[in-house]
Amino acid sequence: MASDEPRWWQPVIGASPDEGLALEAAAGQHQRFAELDALAGRLLAAALRGQRVASVIRGQGPQAVDSVEVLGLSGSEKAWCAEKFGVREQQQRGAWYLPQKLSVKAGAVNLPHLLREHPAHVVTLATDDTARVSVVEGADAVLLWALLVPLFETLLEPVRVRATGPAGTVEDQQKQWAGVEERYRLLGLGRDALEEFRFGGGWHRLDRRGQQRARLRLLDTLTATDSLQLVTRHRIQQTQALMAGFAKKAKAGTALARRVLTRALQPVVSGYFAGDWLTVLDYLQAPPHSDEEVVTALPEPRLYVGMSAQAAGMAAEAGIPEDEIHAMLAAFLGGPTSLSPVEERAAALRDWWTAFDHTHAVQRPGMRPLWGLVDNELMSFAWQDDQGITQQLYRQVLPASSNEQVDRLWQSVTLQRHPGTIVSNPRPHQLMAQTLGPALEFWHGVALTAWFVCEGPYSRATLSGVADYYSRPLDALRAAGCPVSPDLFEELRIAERHLGPEEEIVRERRELPVDTEIGSFALTMSHSSGSRREGFERVRDIVTRHRRGWAEQYLDAYLKGRWRAALEDVARAHHRFVAAKGKPPTLIQFAQFATSAANQWTGGDLGALYTAIGEPAAAQQQRPARLLTSDGHVFAERVYTALGGAAVDNDLRMNQPEEAQRQWQLSRLAEESLHYVQLYEALGHPPTPKQFGAHRLAWPWPGEEAQGWPLFQDTLAALTGTSRPAEASDADAVKAAPESQREAGNVLGKGANAHLSSERVMVRVTATGTPVDVSAVLLTRHGKVRSDQDLVFYNHPHHDGVRTDGDIVTVELPEIPDDIHTVAVIASIDLESQPVAVFDQHSTWRADITQPSGERLSFEPAPFVSRETVAIAVEVYRLYSGWKVRAVGQGYDTGLAGLAADYGINVDS
């Protein structure tokens, strides 16, 4: 960090906690934390004595959320915490990074209480004591997340480590316990505190009671220590990390908040500086950056929908023809007319509702059930049931114009992980139903209940129980200001009492003549399935009258509320991102919170959604040629037949259950084939098993996925008129290399692999034209990280046998945990320091792989051509009991965010 005068905190970075606290006090900066330290110290002392410090309040119902409360606060302390840790208060100070969702580990701060009160079950109870807060609003959640949980996790780390059992090799465990001991030393806790916990201390020789006593002795040691000293020493270590981050980014003066505040440092600012970056700068005696902007409030969403209806007034006011206004609106919206995509879909939903209402209103006994009128079920090609669902019934009973309108308006979507392209939607009627939401769920559901109660064969709910059975959509309608009249439920209860008696539904009746010595008679045999009750028309008319009354009063407002809520949520998320990052989201970042609204209201067009919320689009999406040219259900049924699918009847279910199960698995593959085609369109090439997620599915062939995947690809290639790529062999990859390199025997072509010895492997990535950052990602067999800790980079340089050092990644193969299948080595351009740099013919990289046993390999891909800024260089992966390395060379033009999304890493990390 460049500065004319040294600042008081610079020596603190490398100092011990006590030295750091002394320097802080000498600079007169310690008093700002006095009230906070006292509160944290009092809560810590109470917890160590055995008091509960936090409470989880469980939400009720499948959609309910948990909340948390910090216990033992006085009225004045609650008011103080609300001001310091309240979400709205911190956001008004610029803390827009606060997470929208949290998993608050209340068990961490209640662990001392559990150790004293429930020593035999402490681990289980502490794990269960976690709140999943989906909407972070209260100050208590922030106080726990930012301050108390990190403090308690550090102090009680020995208990947690011993509870989870040994991890990794002996060397790993020694390193882990060396780290624990060092953290205890920095807190001023002597070595005796860990006498039985440390590696080699004899923990494994203790029985259960002995381990319980050891935990209590540790707790007593902590209780006997000055809690205020523990709190302040922990605090200075947290602020030391903040100082180090600031110094690293402030190479030419003061650093911008968004460049300093990594995910690990955000809780430090919220916990110790009330979320106020200007308070951090005052503490560090640094002036704000000239480009720093502290956003204290988000702008209100402003939507550009419904302007066509105002065209006449706008034309009169401007004194120009109305046609010109419509032309200007069409140009602004980027469409053929002045009607926005949102308005067009809202109008289509109103038209569809009219047809839906009429279809239910004319339903009569003897007709087929209307289960299948709304496309919200799994596709099923194997099971045949003449009394249940009729697949795609809407195509048979709704007007062709309604179906064509839905097919046109909901025919395309954006895949969240591949937002650069707009792809086919194989189930437009399902997406339309999701767009209509709880109104359709309730009114269609109650009409089906009326049918199955009266006409059989059975119903999941009674007429008197529909209010409870459909409570979720009813609650949603009430919250939207469009409630269903309670009179409906009262009328249904009365109608149910006046239904006819139950009549058995006879499916099959046969008469067999029987001759005996005393004469002949006929034996009648019948097979019945369920029952019916006379009175359907009366119940149907009750539901129809209330449905039409509701629609007349609320439907227009309900539809407007649906699209307005969806668009305003996107606008707020966009504003929140800009406030937290200081710049608009990239397309892939925007897609994380905008895809659902775009798919429902703009046909997957993120650009149209940008226009609707009044923001410039981050990038243009592509519209590749459609591979799915037929109805999705028809296509999937063809796939099912081509894979060997056949109808499953009752005889097959009863007599050949294994074959029935196989047919079900083929049915699931047929349905998933639609996602395969979407991925093909998005990627521009057939997806790999990993990209498709082949591990999620059962492959009903003797060779399982290895045998089924090629058959699956061949089937889809034939039905879409495309070709399945031939699998490249190692030999083919080597042939692609120049002759001189092949003679050397150590050059890998793209896609090639080679065996490794089970020892250390070092991968060095060297670049020309532009500097690169080198990192590594630890992946499970599913291609995902276990947590964000599995990203190893300069701020987190060592984890589970993998470490980074400059341009070198070292992988200790014997130390890699069993649940890690692959270590991916990543090369990325630092876009903050080089905002316009990309990998191209002038900026290339090369990977060199070496092992102590003498193995030397290299891989240098062809120059990238699509403005990639991140690349997977190589992958070190398990094969049976050994290891191999693969030359990957896959680039990302969506930056680290795109790669992070693929690997399941939080994109804000």
N, C-alpha and C positions, 0 to 999 in steps of 0.2 A: 504494500500500500504506500502510495506516494504521499508524503506530508512533510511540511517544513519543520514542524515541531513534533517531537514524540508525545503521544497521548498517554494518560495515566494507565490505561488498560492494556497497552501493548505488552508490558512485562507480565501481565496477569496470565496471558495465554499459556505460557510454559511453567507457571508457578504452581506450587502446591495449594490446596484449598485454603489453608490457614494463611499462607503468604498472600494469596489473592484477596482474601477478606481484609487483610491488613492494608493492602494497597487501595482497595475500594474505600475503606474507612478514612485513609489518609486523604483521598480525593474528595471526601465529603459526600460520597454517593450511597453509603449504606443506609442512611435514614429513610430513603424512599421505599425500602423493603420492610421497615420495622413492623408495620401492622400486618403485612402478609406473612412474614416469618413467624410472628407471634401466633397468628391463627393456625398456620400449618403445624407449628410446634405443639399447640394445645390439642389439635385433632390427632396428631401422631401419638402424644402421650396417652390420650384417652384410648386410642386403639390398642396400644401395646399393653394397657392394663386389662384389656378384654372387652371393651365396649364396641358395639357395632357403630361404624362411622357412615355407612351408606346403606340405602334401602332401594331395592328394585321393585317398582310397581308394575306388575304384569298387565298388559292389555288383554282384553277379553275378545275372543272371536278371531277368525282367520285373518282379518284385515287390520286388527288392532295393533297398536304399537306400545312398546314398553316406555317407562319413564324412570328417572332416578332421583333420589333425594339425599342430600348430605345431612346426616343427623347431628343433633347436639349443638346447633347454631342458635345463638340468641337472636332476638328481634333485630337488634342493631347490626349484628354480624350478617344476617340474611340481607338486610338492606344494603350493606357495604358490598357483599358478594354480588348482588343483583347489578349494582353499578359497575363493578370491576369485570364480572364474568358473564353478564347478560349478553345473549347473542346479538340482539339489536344494538345494545350499547357498544359492543366491540366492533360491529360492522360500521357504526357511525364514526368510529375512530380509524376505519380503513381495513379491518380484519375480514375481508371478503373471502379469504382462504378457508374460513371455518367450514369443516365438513358438513354436508347436508345429512349424512348418515353416519352413525357411530355404533361401534360395539364397545360399550363401557364395561370394563372389567371391575365391577363392584367387588367381586370376590377377592381381588388383590388387596383392597384396603380393609376388607373384613377378615382377612386371613388370621391376624392375631386373635380375634374373637373366636374364630372357628377352631384354632389350635388349642385354645383353653377350654372351650365348651364342648367340642365334638372332635377330640383328637383322633379317633379311629376312622372318621369319614371326612377328614378335613379337605382332601384333594377333590373328591367328588362334589362336595358342597360348594367349594370355592369356584369350581368350573361352572356349576349350574348358576352361580350368582353373577350372571352377566346380562346386561340389558342391551337389547338391540333397538337402538333409538333411530327410527327412520326419518324423523323430522326433529333436528336439534333446535330446541327453542329455549329451554331453561338454563339459568346460570349454573345450576348444580352439575349438569352434564359436562359443561366446559371446565368447571373447577376440577372435576374428577379427571377428565381426559388430559388436561394441560398440566396439572400440578400434582394432585394426590396420587394417581395411579403410577406415574413414573417414580415418585419418591418411594412408595411402598414396594414396588417391584424391585428396586435396587436393594432396599434393606432386607427383603425376604427372598432374594434370589437363591440363596443356598437351599431353602426349603423347596422351592419350585424345581430346581435342577435335580435334587434327589428324588422328588416325586415323579419326575418324568423318566427316571432310569438312565443308565449309561447310554451315551450317543457317540457313535463313531469309534475310531481306534483309540488305543491307549494314549497316543500322542495328542489326539483331539481332546480327550478328557483332561489330560494334564494342562493343555492350553486353556481349556474352559475354566478350570479351577484356579489357574494362575490369574486369569482375568477377574474372577470373583474375589480372590484375596487382595488383588490390587485395588479394586473398588472399595473393599472394606478398609484397606489401609488409608485411602484418601478420605474416608469418612471418619477417620480417627479411631477405628475399632481394631483392637489387638488381634494377633494371630490366634490367641486362645479361643476366641469366639467361634472359630471354625474348626476346632480341634477334631471333632468326630465327623465333620461334613467333608473336609477337603479330600482330595484324591489320595488314597493310601492311608486315610485316617481310621479305617476299620468300620466304615458304615455298613458294609455288607455282612459283617459278623454280628450286627445287632438284630435282635428279634423285633417284632412289631412294637412291643412295649418299650424296648430300649430306644427305638427310633423316635417314638412319641416323646420320651423323656428328653432326648437330645434336642428335639425341636423346642420344647418348653425351656430348656436351659438357654438356647440361643435367644428365645424371646425374653427371658429374664435379663440376659446381658444387654439387649437393646433397651429394655425398660429402665435399667440402671444407668444408662448413658443419658447425658443432657440432651433432651429432644430438640431444643433450640439449636444446639451445635450441629446435630445431625441434619436439621433442615437447612441451616445456612451453608454448611459444607456441600450439601447436595445442590443447593441453588447456585453457588459460585461455579460449580462444575458445569451446570447447564448453561450459565451465561458465558463461561469460557468457550464452549462450543459455538455460541453465537458470535463471540468476538473473533474466533478463528474464521468462521464463515464470512464475516464482514471484511476481515483483513484480506482474505483470498480474492474477494470480488472487487475490493476498492483499490485497484491497481493504479488508478489515475484520479484519486480524490475520494469522494464519498460514493458508496455503492447504492444502486437502486434496490428498494425493498424486494421487488420480485426476483432479483438475481441472487439475493442472499437467502431468502426464506425458502429453503428446501422443506420437504414434508417433515423432516426430523426437527427443524428449527421452528416451525410454525407453533407448536405447543409451547415452546419457550417464551415466545413473544406474547401469546395469549395468557400464559400462566403467570409471568413475572412483570409484564408491562401492559397488562389489560388490553392487549391487542393493538397497541398504539405504536406505530413505527416512529413517529416523531418523539415519543418518550424514549425509545431505544436510542435514537440519535442524540438526544439530550444526555442520556447516561454515558454514551461513548464520546460526548463532546465533539460531535461531528455535525457540520451543517448539512441540510438536505441537499440532495442532488438537484441540479438545475432542471432536470426532466422529471423529478419526482412529483407525482400527483396523488394526494391522499383523497380517495373518494369517500365521502361521508354519507352519501345516499344514492341509491340507484334511480335512474330516471323511470318514470312511469311508462309501462308498455304503450306503444302507439301502433295501432293496427291499420293497415291499408286494405280494408275489405269493405265491400258494399258501396263503392264509389259510383258504380254504374247507375244505381238508383237515384243518385244526386246529379246526374248529368244534365237534366233539363234546367235545374236551378243554377248550376255552374255556367251553363251556356248563356242563360239570361243575364246573369251577373257580369259575364265577360263580354257580352254582346257579340258572340260568334255562334255559328250554327251548332246545333246539338250533335250532329254527325261528327264534327271536328273534335268535340269533347270525347266522344266514344272512341275515335281513332287514336287520340292522345292517350286515353286510358289503356287501350289495347297495347300500344307501344310500351307504356310503363310496365304493364303486367307481363309482357312478353308472350302474349297469346293471340289467338285470332279474333277475339271479341273483347269488349270492355268488361265482361263478366269475369270476376276473379275465379280461380280454380276452387276456392273455398265456397263461394256463393253457388257455383255450379253444382257442387256435391251436396250442399245443403238442400238445394231445390230438388235434386234427384232423390234424396232421402225422403222428402215430403211426398213425392210421387210414389215411391216404393211403399211407403206406409199406407197409402190409400189402397193399393193393390193387396197388401198384406191384410189389412183390415177386412176388405171385402171377402177374401178367401176364407178367413175364419168365420165371418158372419153367415156364410151360406153352407157351412159344414153340416152334414146330416148323418144320422145313423145309417150304417151300411156302406158309407164311404171309407176310404182308407184313412188312417190317422195322418195328421199333418206334421208328424215328426219327420223332419227332413226339409220342411219349408224354409227353415233358417239353417244356413251352413255353419254349424258350430260344433260338429262332431268329428271324431277320427274317421278317416276313410276306412271302409271295410269291404274287402272283395271276397273274403273267405266265408264269413258267417252269413247264412241266409235265414231270414226271419220275416215271414209274411205278416206278422202282427206288430212289428217294431218299426224301425227307421226305414224310410225310403230314400236312398241316396239321391241327392239333387232333385228332390221333389219340386223345388221351386221352378225348375225348367219345364215341368209338366203342368203346373196349375197357375202360375203367374203369367201375365201378359208378356208376349215376346218383347214388346218395347221396354218393359221394366227390366227384363233380364239383359237386354242388349245395352241399356244405359249403365247398369252395374258393371257389365263386362268391359265397357269402354272406360269408365271413370276410375275403376280400381284395378286396371289390368297391369299396372307396373308399381314397383316398390324399390326402395334402396335398402341394401343390406348394411347393417350398422358397421360391420367390420370392413366393408368394401364400398365406401361411400362415393368413390369416383365414377361409378356407373349406375344407371337406372336399369333394372332388370325386370324380367317377366314376373308377374304374380300369378301363380297357378290356381289360386283360390280367391278370386275377387269377391265372391259373395260372402265368404267368411270374413274378409277384411271390412266389407261394408257393414256386416252385423256388428263387428267390434266398434266401428265408428258410431253406430247408433247407440251402443252401450246399454246401460241398465234399463232404459225404457223398453227396448226390445226383449231383453232378458226376462223382465217381469211379465209383460203382456202376452208374449208368446208362451211363456211357461205356464201362466195361469189358465190359458185356453187349452193347452195340452193336458193339464191336470183335470180340467172339467171333462175332457173327452175320456181319459183313461179311467176316471172314477166311474163314469156312467157306462161307457161302452167296453171297458176292460181292455186287455185281460187283468191288468192290475195297475195301481198307481203308487208312486212313491210318497204322495201326500194326500191327505183328505181335503175336502173342500173347506172344512172348518179350520184346517191347519195351514192354509196357504200363506197367511200373514207371517207365520214363523218360518215356514219353509223358504219363502222368498224374502227374508228379512234384509239380506245384503243389498239387492237392487232397490228394495223399498227405501232403505236408509239413504242410498245414494240419490234417489229421486227427491227425497225430502230435503237433503242437503243442497240439492240444485234448485230448490224453491218450486218444485213441480210434484207435490205429493199426490198419492193415490187416496181417494176418499175412503175413510173408514166404513162408509155405508156399504161399499162393495163386500167387505168381509162379513158384515152382519147379514147381508142378503144371501151370501153363499152358505152361511151356517143354517139359515132358515131353509134354503132350498135343499140342502143335504138331508134334512129331516123329512122332507116330502118326496124323496126319491123312492122308486119302487123297490120291492124286495130283491135281494140278490138272486140272479139266475145263473146257473152254471153254463159256461160256454162250451158246447160240445163240438169238438174238432172232428171226431170220427165216430160213426155208429155202424155196427154190423150185427146182423141176425143170423144165428147158426141153428139149423134144424137138428133136433135131438130125438132119436127114436129109442123108446124103452119098452119093457114088457107090458107096462100098463098104459102105454099110449105114446103119442108124439107131441112135442111142444117146441117152441122156438126160444133160443137163448140169445138175449140181446146184450151186446158188448159195446161200450162207448168209452171214448177217450176225451176227457174234458181238460180245459186249460183256462183257469181263471174264472171270473164272473163279471156280469154286467148288471146295471140297474136302470130301469126306465126313467126318463126325465131329462135327457141331454139337452133337448131344444130349449127348455126353460132356463137351464144353467147357462147355455150358450148365449141366450138373449140378455141375461143379466151382465155377463162379462162384456158383450158387445156394446151395450148401452153405456157402461162405465168407461170402456176403452175409448169410445167416440167422444164422450163428454170430456175425458182427460185430454184427448188430442185437440179438441176444439179450444180448450182453455190454455193448454200448455205447450203443444208440440212446437210451434214456431219459436217460442222463448227457449224451450229446451234445446232445440238444435242450435240456436244462436249461442246459448250458454256452452254447449259442447265445443264448438269451434273456437269460441273466444277464450275459454279456459285453456284449451290446448295451445293456442298461439301465444297467449300471455305467459304461460309457463316457459315456453321456449324463449320469449323475449327477456324474461327475468333471468333465466339461466345465462343467456348471452351477456346481459349487462353485468351479472355477477362475475362471469369469467373475465370480462374486460377490466372490471374493478380489481380483481385479484392478480391478474397477470400483466396489466398495463398494455395489452394488445388484444385484438380480436382472436377468436379461436381459429385454428386451421379447419379445413373441411372435415377431417376425421375427428377432431375434437368437437366440432359443432354437431356431428352425427351422433355423438354419444348421448346427447340430450334432445335431439331434434328429429330423429328418424321416425319415431312412432307418429308424431304429429304430421310429418311430411307424407308418410304412407297413407294416413287416413284422409288428409284434406288436400294434398297437392299431387297425388299420384306418385309419391316418392321423389318429387322434384325439390331438392333442397334449395335451388335457386329461387323457385317460386315462393318457398317458405321465407327465405331471406327478404324477398320483396314484400311479403305480407306483414313482416314485423319492421320494415323500414330500414334494413341493414344491407350493406353491399355484400355480395356473395364472395366467399373466400376463393372459390375456384369453380370452373364449369364442369358439370358432369357429362359423361359420355352416354350415348344410347346405342349399345351394340345391337347387332342383328339378333332378332328373337329366335331362339332355338325351340321354344315351346309355342308351336303354332296352333295347337289344338287345346281343347278344354283340359285343365289339369287333371280332373278326375278320369277322363277318357284316357289320357296319356298314362297315368299311373296304372289303370286297369290293363292297358296293353303291356306295360312292364311286368305286371303280375303274371299275366298269361305266358309271356315269353320266358319268364324264369321258371315256369312249371307249375304255376298256381292253378288251383281247381276249387270249385265250390265245396264247402264243408257242410254236410247235413248231420242230423242227430245220430244216425247210424255210425258215421265216421267218428264223431266225438266220443261215442260210447265204446266202440269196438277197436278203434285205432287212435288212441289219444296222442301218441307220439307223432303220427302223421298230421293230426289236427293242429298240434303245436307247431309243426314245421310250416304248415300253410299260413298260420298266423304270422310267423316270422317272415315269410315271403311277402305277406301283405304289408308289413311294416317297411320292408326294403322298397316295395313299390311306392309307398307314400314318400319315403325319404328320397326317392329318385327325383322328385320335384325340386328338392333343395340342391341336389347335384347339378341339375340343369341351371339353376340360378347362379350357382358358383361358377359354372363354366362360362356363362355370359359375363359375370363380373370380372373373372380373372383373364378371360381371353384364351384360356386353354383348359383342358380337363383338370379338375382338382386332384390332388394326391390323396391317398387314404388319410393322411394327417389333416389336410385342409378340410376334407369332407367329414372327419370325425368317425371313421369307420369303426373305431373301437367301441362306439356307443351301441352298436347293433349286434344282434346275433346273426351269424352266417350259417344257414342250415345245409352245409355241405361237409363231407368227411374231412376235408382239409381246411374247414372254417374260412377265415378271411383270406388266407393265401389262395384258396381255390375259388372262393366266391367273388372276390373283388374283380378279377379279370372277366369273369362271366357277366357281372353287373355292368362293367364298363362297356363290354362288347354289345350288350343288349341296348344300352342307352345310345351308343354310337350309331347303331342300326336305326333306331327310332328317330333320332335327331338329324341323321344324314351327316354326321361328323365322323371323325376317325379317332380311335384310341391310340395314344402315343406308345410307341414301342419302348420297352424298358431298356434303358441304356446299360450296358455291361461295363465293368471296369476296363475290359480290353478295348471296347469302343472309345471310352473316354481317353485312354492312353494314346490310341491312334490319332486322336484329335490334336495331340501335342506335336510340336515340330520334331523332326527326326533326331536332331542333336540332343533334344531334351529326353526323348525316349531312350536313347542309348545310355543316358546317365541313370535311368531306372528310378529316379526319385521325384518325378514331376507328376502331379495329379491334374487331370483335366476336370472341368466342371462336372460334378455329379459322381466322380470316381471316389473310391474309398480304398483304404489300406489297413492291414492289421497293426495293432500296437502291442508292445509288451506291457504287462501290468505293473508299471512303474511310473515315475514322474514323466509328464510330457509337457513341453514348453512350446507355445505358439507365439511367434513374434510377427506382428503386422507392421510393415514399413510402407510408407506412402510417399508419393512424389506429387508435387504440384500444390498440395494443401496439407496442413497438419491434421491428424485424426486423433480422436480419443478411442482407446481400446478398452473394452469391457467384456464381461462374460455373464451368461445367464444359465442357472441350473434348472433343468426341466425334468418333470416326471415323464413316465411313459405316455401320458396323454398330451405331451407337448406344452404343459402349463407349469408355471412356477407354483411352489407351495405357499409362498408369501412373497412380499416385496423384498424381503431379505435375500432372496435368491438372485437378485441383480448385484453383481460384484463390479464395482467401479472405483474411481479415485476417492470418493467420499465413503466408501464401504469396501475396502480393498481386500478383505479376506473373509471367506465363509465356506465352511464344510469342505475343506481340502482344495479350494480354488482361490487363487490370489492374483491380483493385477499389480504390475509395477511398470509404469510408463507404457511402452508399446508391447509388453510381454504379459501373456497370461500363462500361469503355471497351474497345472492340474495334477494333483497327487492322486493317481488312480486308485491306490489301495485305500485311500481315506474317503473316497466319495461315498455318501450314504446309500444304502440299498434302494431307497425309494427315488433316487435320482438316476435317470436313464441317459440323459444327454447333457453335455456342457457345450453351449453355443458361444463362439467367440465373435464379438461384434466390433465393427469399425464404423465410427460415426464422425461426421464433421461438426465442430462446435459452431452452430449457427449464430450464437450471440457475438462471437468474435469475428466470424466470417459469414455474414448474413446472405451473401449471394453465391457462395461456393457450392459446387456440386461435383459428384464423381462423373468424369467424362474422359475424353481422350487425353486431356492435359492433366487430369488429377486421377491417378490410379493407385492401387495398393497391391501388395504381395504378402502372402502368409508363408512363413517357414516353420516347419514342425520338426522338433528334435527330441531325442530321448537319450538318457545316459548310456544305454546299451549300444548306441551307434546309429539308430534309425534317423534318417534325414529325408524329409519330404518337403516339397514346395508346391504352392498353388498361386497362379497369377491369372485372374479372369480377364476376358476381353473387356475393353473399356465400356463403361455403362453409357447408355444413350437416352435415358428417360428422366434425367435430372434427379437421380437418386442421391440422397445425403446420408443414408445409413445402409450398411450391408452386413449380412451374416457371412462371415469369412469362411469358417470351417465349423464342423460339429464333431466333438469327441463323444462317442456313444457306445453303449453296451451291446454286445452280441453274444448271446448265451452266457458263458462264464468269462468271456474275454472282452476286449475293447477294440474299436476301430475308429478311424478318423475319416470324415467325408469332406470333400471340397464342395462347398455350397455355392457361394458367390451370388446370393439372392439379394437384390437391392430393394430399397423402399423409397418412394418419392414422397411418402407421407411422414418422413422423419421418424424420430424415436417414438412419437405417439403411435404411429402405425405398428411398429414392431412391438411396443408395449402392449397394445390391444391384442395382438396375435398371441402373445405369451401370457396374457392374464395379469400383467403388471398394471397397477394403478397409474393412469396416464399423467397424474399430477405429481408423481414421485420425483 
